[in-house]
Amino acid sequence: MGVVVPLEEKPVDRLIAPLVKLVAGDMTRVNQTILSRTGSEVTMIPEVANHLISSGGKRLRPILTLATAGLCGYEGGGHVKLAAAVEFMHTATLLHDDVVDDSEMRRGKAAARMLWGNEASVLVGDFLLGQAFKMMVEVGSMQCLDVLSSAAVIIAEGEVMQLSAAKDTETTEDAYLAVIRAKTAALFAAACEVGPILAGRSKAEIAACRAYGANLGVAFQLIDDALDYGGSSAKLGKNVGDDFREGKITLPIVLSFRRGSQAEREFWRRTLEKGEIGEGDLEFALATMKKHRALEDTIERARHYGAMSVDALELFPASPWKQALRDAVEFAIGRAH
């Protein structure tokens, strides 16, 4: 597996370092669980799964499961299996996403579908979801099973919502936020909710951890949206402008379209709705976003959700866990710089 978070990579990673250190022991067990659960006599399954699982993702979602369990004083072992289940759910959605989006790269490597085909990517994603649910059942908490299975349903709904809104330049900001609350924030929320449930904490504390995760998830996705147009290939692990080439409607597009002239709106319709992208169009898109402050305002909205995420933690007394979770919010937003 290697190091979960390559801390030398970017200055912003120092913000997540305290959280990574706190969960290091448990994260080793999570990684061991992940490796053991991707084993199969069907050789293609571990090949496809490990291609993505070992490709250097931050493991942020399972880290949050471990961290919120730590914040709430949980002392059992169930959080390790639930953290692995959360990572499997996330990996499955990435495998499925890349097929839906015709993506060629994922985390700086060829997407699994480019190496093994769409069918294998979808089916291995299904295998990982099955393993995730097995681990949830093994933990034996009906409430945790309810939270994570409900998240799986919401994520799928979000995927379909995004598909039905694909290439629709008339998408509103509210409609877009509804998609990312389902597609991204739902798993962040569930990942953070199961820790306090295992620890037997109050409804208020469970709700606070869920709110922390949900708002962090929205902030995280909005920064990803901005990075697609304002980052670098090395930072993204994919090509700059992939969202544009794939016709994805994200918040920078929504803001640029809403604020643009008639000619600019026609440009977005031609490139995103009709898929007629020519030389210089990405540069024009970037210039239009700059003109209308679309990237800055997307990041500003992310900061707003980040502030709500931090506020949700105020219910808990001061501790290294609380501070590290606060820093994780700064990390998520700081990726844009």
Protein Blocks (a to p, Z undefined) as FASTA:
>chain_A
ZZfbafklpmklmmmmmmmmmmmmmmmmmmmmmmmmmgcfblklmmmmmmmmmnopaklm
mmmmmmmmmmnopabfklmmmmmmmmmmmmmmmmmmmmmnopabeghiacfklmnojklm
mmmmmmmmmmmmmmmmmnopaklmmmmmmmmmmmmmmmmmmmmmgoiakbcfklmmmmmm
mmmmmmmmmmmmmmmmmnopafklmmmmmmmmmmmmmmmmmmmmmmmmmmcfklnopaeh
klmmnopacfklmmmmmmmcfklmmmmmmmmmnopacehklmmmmmmmmmnommmmmmmm
mmmmmmmmmmmmmmpccdfklmmmmmmmmmmmmmmZZ
